[in-house]
Amino acid sequence: MGFNIALLCMPLLLQLVQSLIIKNSQPSCNLYEGTWVYDESYPLYDASRCPHLRREFDCQKYGRPDKDYLKYRWQPTSCNVPMFDGKEFLRIWAGKKIMFVGDSLSLNQWQSLLCMLHASVPDATIKSSGDTIDFSSMTYQDYNVTVMYYRTPYLVDIINEKIGRILNLDSLQAGKQWLQANLLIFNTWHWWLRSGKYQPWDFIQDGNTTLRDMDRTLAFSKALATWGRWVESSVNPNTTKVFYQGVSPSHYHGTDWGESYTKSCAGEMEPFMGTEYPAGPVPQEEVVKSALENISKPVHLLNITFLSQLRKDAHPSSYSGIKLRMDCSHWCIAGVPDVWNSLMYAALLS
């Protein structure tokens, strides 16, 4: 009888020990400073067994011949990342809703989490709904946990008016739907640089001024300020935790890591090894940090930019089920987004 009780208590004991390890290592432990190390025990799961994986991230299925990129584990300099425990994650969030909000990098992270959870609970009863380009949802019925993806590339609204499609930097109507979640993970940046036929708006509205265009980083900062005001006015920290996924880097130009400009992620098979990335920080990182500093309510930054910059080898490149272009923006699954989710798990434990 005593042995059975001990077994039942083990998951809670594991959570407590992991939480204490993280707390006691602060502030000396920065989970985002470190290096990638080769680990034969990786990846965390076999992507071919994940029934939720979309074709744009399934690099092995679509012909990527090398596998070493799957074998790298993120190792912080002065501590360890707790091993992701999908069953414990679902226990912690039982009866709750989780939502990834943003562009296709949010989709990338959502897909990763679904595969990580499947590896932990492969026989779970799952109900899917709303499987569209704009919204998808998976409910783990044994735990009553719903994991959702809500697509909104700019976070702020694009509004159709007589003169055309207007990107309104001060409007955020979709927030009403986000408030159903108890854990929110936000992201935006990649779409802010789009132009021409790839740009889904015709004008930008900034306050009472309507413009054909403006500096995109400035527009990005104004949109984040609008989002920050929404967090301040709408989010209840007692019932909802908020994360912001840092800027995910792309690898289209080799000069970023010390090679020729025409070199891309194609054919790259190992990370950049070093404590500094040649291209330096992404300028928009400071925009994100500044926006978060102006929010009084707790928002945890998943500061994934530097560790992801090192992974020039981990993009789909041409090994994607969508043969539209070279993809050096998104990430193969299994791969880098698994680390983002493991770091989020560590933050939640602490």
HELIX and SHEET records of a PDB file:
HELIX    1   1 GLY A    2  ASN A   24  1                                  23    
HELIX    2   2 ALA A   47  ARG A   49  5                                   3    
HELIX    3   3 ARG A   55  PHE A   57  5                                   3    
HELIX    4   4 ASP A   68  LYS A   71  5                                   4    
HELIX    5   5 GLY A   86  ILE A   92  1                                   7    
HELIX    6   6 SER A  104  SER A  120  1                                  17    
HELIX    7   7 GLY A  175  TRP A  178  1                                   4    
HELIX    8   8 HIS A  190  LEU A  193  5                                   4    
HELIX    9   9 GLY A  196  TYR A  198  5                                   3    
HELIX   10  10 ARG A  216  SER A  234  1                                  19    
HELIX   11  11 GLY A  254  TRP A  257  5                                   4    
HELIX   12  12 PRO A  283  GLU A  293  1                                  11    
HELIX   13  13 THR A  305  GLN A  309  1                                   5    
HELIX   14  14 VAL A  336  LEU A  349  1                                  14    
SHEET    1   A 2 GLY A  34  TYR A  38  0                                        
SHEET    2   A 2 TYR A  72  PRO A  76 -1                                        
SHEET    1   B 7 ILE A 126  SER A 129  0                                        
SHEET    2   B 7 PHE A 135  TYR A 140 -1                                        
SHEET    3   B 7 VAL A 145  ARG A 151 -1                                        
SHEET    4   B 7 LYS A  97  GLY A 102  1                                        
SHEET    5   B 7 LEU A 183  PHE A 186  1                                        
SHEET    6   B 7 LYS A 241  GLN A 245  1                                        
SHEET    7   B 7 HIS A 300  LEU A 302  1                                        
SHEET    1   C 4 ASP A 157  GLU A 161  0                                        
SHEET    2   C 4 GLY A 164  ASN A 168 -1                                        
SHEET    3   C 4 PHE A 203  ASP A 206  1                                        
SHEET    4   C 4 THR A 209  LEU A 211 -1                                        
END                                                                             
